[in-house]
Amino acid sequence: MSKQTVSSALRQEALNTLATHGKTFYWAAFFLGKDRAALAALLYTSCRQLDDIADEPGKGNELRRCVLEQIKSEIAQSAPTQCHQVSAAWRQLIQLGVDAEAVSMLIEGLIQDTHLVFFRQQRDLDRYCYRVAGTVGIMMCAVLGVRNREAIPYAIDLGIAMQLTNICRDVLEDASLGRRYLPIDVPVEMLRTAQHESRHEVVEAIDAQLVRAEQFYKSALSGLIYLPRGSRVAIYLAAILYRAIGHKLRARQYAWWKGRVIVSGAQKLLITLGALPAMIRLCTASKLKPDSAHSRALHRYLEGMAYADDQAH
């Protein structure tokens, strides 16, 4: 990443946002070091600002879509005459080394959320997850100082794994927004009310996506070896703490109608302590590549998409 820096005030604001809205990532960021943690927090905050625009209550889909399109256009311009506050933050991140094409794809995914979302096929879900989360993995490579392009598919995998976890955790919340990300034919109204006749199909769908998320997590964890030693522990913790959400949901028998699953601070501490041997191994590992090549099958639905497609064929 470029040696340019951001102001201490902006960094602190980003860390405060991370502490409030991204507790799992804030916990993991302690292991990144001050400078990397601040940049990661700035990236998180900028992503959240875009997400808030896509979900902003009281504004119609068309208006939210127009704002996102405007931001996307301003980021792409070399010298925009006017610049939305969010656009300015992203332009600064790009100057610091964040991939501009990944930012554009992220916004495309969020624009997708301003339309009716009723996925029917796994392909549609995977491509959406790539846009809104796999791209963030690509951006994090710049934040963490990763130089080897072979790390990118593993970074994409971690983003997709986390997004699949999100989707499984937030079935009820998404349904309240009129969205159904699970590739099933159950009407969104039945997701909101959790009618008994639909529960079995929804439970099976959640289980299937958590199984797929586990495949992506395993791949992503095997690729941590590409990261600088100082970043491995933080990303490892972020991955296993987020994966724990899926484990808790499974233990609750996938009862999405009971609301969002949360991993408490005490549980985070226990998971962290239990992961100490693995963290030590990561810090001391000398090899620079995973034991096996990246699985092309994981990206089979991402044909034609930048970075992912390069690795899939």
C-alpha positions in Angstrom: 0.0 0.0 0.0 1.1 3.5 -0.7 3.1 5.4 1.9 0.5 8.2 1.9 -1.3 8.5 5.2 -4.7 9.5 6.5 -5.3 12.0 9.2 -5.3 10.9 12.9 -8.8 12.2 13.3 -10.1 10.2 10.4 -8.3 7.1 11.7 -9.8 7.5 15.2 -13.3 8.0 13.7 -12.9 4.8 11.7 -11.7 2.8 14.7 -14.7 4.1 16.7 -17.1 3.0 14.0 -15.4 -0.4 13.9 -15.7 -0.7 17.7 -19.4 0.1 17.6 -20.6 -1.7 14.5 -18.0 -4.4 13.8 -17.1 -5.9 17.1 -15.7 -9.1 15.8 -13.4 -7.2 13.4 -12.5 -4.7 16.1 -11.5 -7.6 18.4 -9.3 -9.1 15.6 -7.8 -5.7 14.7 -6.0 -5.6 18.0 -3.6 -8.1 16.5 -2.8 -6.0 13.4 -0.8 -3.2 14.9 -1.8 0.4 15.1 -1.2 1.5 11.4 -2.7 -1.6 9.8 -5.7 -1.6 12.2 -6.5 2.0 11.4 -6.4 1.4 7.6 -8.5 -1.8 8.0 -11.0 0.3 10.1 -11.1 3.0 7.5 -11.9 0.4 4.8 -14.6 -1.1 7.1 -16.1 2.3 7.7 -16.2 3.2 4.0 -17.8 -0.2 3.2 -20.4 0.4 5.9 -21.2 3.9 4.6 -22.0 2.4 1.2 -24.1 -0.4 2.8 -26.0 2.2 4.8 -26.9 4.1 1.6 -28.2 0.9 0.0 -30.4 0.2 3.1 -31.3 3.7 4.1 -34.8 3.7 5.5 -37.3 6.3 4.3 -35.7 6.6 0.8 -37.0 4.7 -2.2 -35.1 2.2 -4.2 -34.7 4.5 -7.1 -33.2 7.3 -5.0 -30.8 5.0 -3.2 -29.7 3.5 -6.5 -29.1 6.9 -8.0 -26.8 7.9 -5.0 -24.8 4.7 -5.4 -24.5 5.2 -9.2 -23.3 8.8 -8.5 -20.7 7.6 -6.1 -19.5 5.0 -8.5 -19.2 7.6 -11.2 -17.3 10.1 -9.0 -14.8 7.4 -7.9 -14.0 6.5 -11.5 -13.5 10.1 -12.6 -10.0 11.5 -12.6 -11.1 14.9 -11.3 -14.8 15.1 -10.4 -16.2 18.7 -10.2 -18.3 17.7 -7.2 -17.7 14.8 -4.9 -20.0 13.0 -2.4 -18.4 12.7 1.1 -18.3 8.9 0.7 -16.7 9.2 -2.8 -14.0 11.3 -1.4 -13.2 8.7 1.3 -13.0 5.9 -1.4 -10.8 8.0 -3.7 -8.4 8.4 -0.8 -8.4 4.7 -0.2 -7.7 4.1 -3.9 -4.8 6.5 -3.6 -3.5 4.4 -0.7 -3.5 1.3 -2.9 -7.0 -0.2 -2.7 -8.1 -1.7 -6.0 -10.4 0.6 -7.9 -12.1 -2.2 -9.9 -12.9 -4.0 -6.7 -14.5 -0.9 -5.3 -16.6 -0.6 -8.5 -17.7 -4.2 -8.2 -18.7 -3.7 -4.6 -20.9 -0.8 -5.5 -22.5 -2.9 -8.3 -23.4 -5.5 -5.7 -25.0 -2.9 -3.4 -26.9 -1.5 -6.3 -28.3 -5.0 -6.7 -29.8 -4.6 -3.2 -31.9 -1.7 -4.4 -33.8 -4.0 -6.7 -36.0 -6.9 -5.6 -33.7 -9.6 -4.3 -35.1 -13.1 -4.7 -32.3 -15.5 -5.7 -33.2 -18.8 -7.1 -29.9 -20.3 -8.1 -26.6 -20.9 -6.3 -24.8 -19.1 -9.1 -26.7 -15.9 -8.5 -25.9 -16.0 -4.7 -22.2 -16.7 -5.3 -21.8 -13.9 -7.7 -23.6 -11.5 -5.3 -21.4 -12.6 -2.4 -18.3 -12.0 -4.6 -19.4 -8.5 -5.4 -20.3 -7.4 -1.9 -17.7 -9.3 0.1 -15.2 -11.1 -2.1 -14.2 -7.7 -3.4 -13.5 -6.6 0.2 -11.1 -9.5 0.6 -9.3 -8.2 -2.5 -9.1 -4.7 -1.0 -7.8 -6.1 2.3 -4.8 -7.5 0.5 -3.7 -3.9 -0.2 -4.4 -2.9 3.4 -2.3 -5.8 4.7 0.6 -5.3 2.3 0.1 -8.5 0.4 2.2 -8.5 -2.8 1.7 -12.1 -4.1 -1.3 -12.2 -6.5 -1.7 -15.9 -5.7 -3.2 -14.8 -2.4 -6.2 -13.2 -4.1 -8.5 -16.2 -4.6 -8.1 -17.1 -0.9 -9.0 -13.5 0.1 -12.0 -13.8 -2.1 -13.0 -17.0 -0.4 -12.9 -15.5 3.1 -15.2 -12.7 1.9 -17.6 -15.1 0.4 -17.6 -17.3 3.5 -18.4 -14.4 5.7 -21.1 -13.2 3.5 -22.7 -16.6 3.4 -22.6 -16.6 7.2 -24.3 -13.2 7.2 -27.0 -14.4 4.9 -27.7 -17.4 7.1 -27.7 -15.3 10.3 -29.9 -12.5 8.9 -32.7 -14.4 7.1 -35.4 -12.7 9.3 -33.8 -9.2 9.1 -33.4 -9.4 5.3 -37.0 -10.7 4.9 -38.2 -7.6 6.8 -36.5 -5.6 4.0 -38.3 -7.7 1.4 -35.1 -9.6 0.4 -34.5 -13.4 0.1 -30.9 -14.3 -0.6 -31.3 -18.0 0.0 -31.8 -19.8 -3.4 -35.2 -21.3 -2.6 -38.8 -20.7 -3.7 -40.2 -19.8 -0.3 -42.0 -16.4 -0.4 -40.4 -13.6 1.6 -43.6 -13.2 3.6 -43.2 -16.8 4.9 -39.7 -16.0 6.0 -40.9 -13.1 8.0 -43.6 -15.1 9.7 -41.7 -18.4 9.9 -44.7 -20.4 9.0 -44.4 -24.0 9.9 -45.0 -25.3 6.4 -41.9 -23.5 5.1 -39.5 -24.1 8.0 -38.1 -27.4 6.9 -37.2 -26.0 3.4 -35.6 -22.9 4.9 -33.7 -24.9 7.5 -32.3 -27.1 4.8 -31.3 -24.1 2.8 -29.5 -22.5 5.7 -27.7 -25.7 6.5 -26.6 -26.0 2.8 -25.2 -22.5 2.7 -23.3 -23.0 6.0 -21.8 -26.2 4.6 -20.6 -24.2 1.6 -19.4 -21.4 3.8 -17.3 -23.9 5.7 -15.6 -24.9 2.4 -14.7 -21.3 1.7 -13.5 -20.8 5.2 -11.2 -23.8 5.0 -9.8 -22.6 1.7 -9.3 -19.1 3.0 -7.5 -20.3 6.2 -5.1 -22.4 4.1 -4.2 -19.2 2.2 -3.2 -17.2 5.3 0.3 -18.3 4.7 0.5 -15.7 2.0 0.0 -12.8 4.5 2.8 -11.0 6.2 3.4 -12.6 9.6 2.2 -9.6 11.4 -1.3 -9.9 9.8 -1.9 -13.6 9.9 -3.2 -13.8 13.5 -5.7 -11.0 13.0 -7.2 -12.4 9.9 -7.2 -15.9 11.4 -9.2 -14.6 14.4 -11.6 -12.6 12.2 -12.3 -15.8 10.2 -12.8 -18.2 13.2 -14.9 -15.7 15.2 -17.2 -15.1 12.2 -17.4 -18.8 11.5 -18.5 -19.3 15.1 -21.7 -17.4 14.2 -22.6 -20.3 11.9 -21.7 -22.8 14.5 -24.0 -21.1 17.0 -26.8 -20.9 14.4 -26.4 -24.7 13.8 -26.5 -25.4 17.5 -29.8 -23.4 17.7 -31.1 -25.7 15.0 -31.2 -22.9 12.4 -34.1 -21.1 14.2 -33.8 -18.0 12.1 -37.1 -16.7 13.4 -35.6 -16.2 16.9 -33.5 -13.3 15.6 -29.8 -12.6 15.0 -27.1 -14.9 16.5 -24.4 -13.1 18.4 -21.0 -14.3 19.6 -20.5 -12.6 23.0 -17.3 -11.1 24.3 -16.8 -14.0 26.7 -17.2 -16.5 23.8 -14.8 -14.5 21.7 -12.2 -14.7 24.5 -12.7 -18.4 24.9 -12.3 -19.0 21.1 -9.2 -16.8 21.1 -7.6 -18.7 23.9 -8.4 -22.0 22.3 -6.8 -20.8 19.1 -3.5 -19.8 20.6 -1.6 -22.9 19.4 -2.8 -22.3 15.8 -1.9 -18.6 16.1 1.6 -19.5 17.2 2.0 -21.9 14.3 0.9 -19.2 11.9 3.4 -16.7 13.3 6.3 -19.1 13.1 5.5 -20.8 9.8 8.3 -20.3 7.2 6.6 -21.7 4.1 5.1 -19.2 1.7 2.4 -21.3 0.0 -0.5 -23.5 1.0 -0.1 -27.3 1.0 -2.3 -27.6 -2.1 -3.4 -25.3 -5.0 -6.6 -23.3 -4.8 -9.7 -25.3 -5.6 -11.1 -24.1 -8.9 -14.5 -25.6 -8.0 -15.1 -22.9 -5.4 -15.2 -20.3 -8.1 -17.1 -22.2 -10.7 -20.0 -19.7 -10.7 -17.7 -16.7 -10.9 -16.9 -16.9 -14.6 -16.3 -13.5 -16.2 -15.7 -11.7 -13.0 -12.3 -10.0 -12.5 -9.7 -11.7 -10.4 -11.9 -14.7 -9.5 -12.2 -15.6 -13.2 -8.5 -15.4 -13.6 -8.0 -18.0 -11.0 -10.9 -20.3 -12.0 -9.6 -21.3 -15.5 
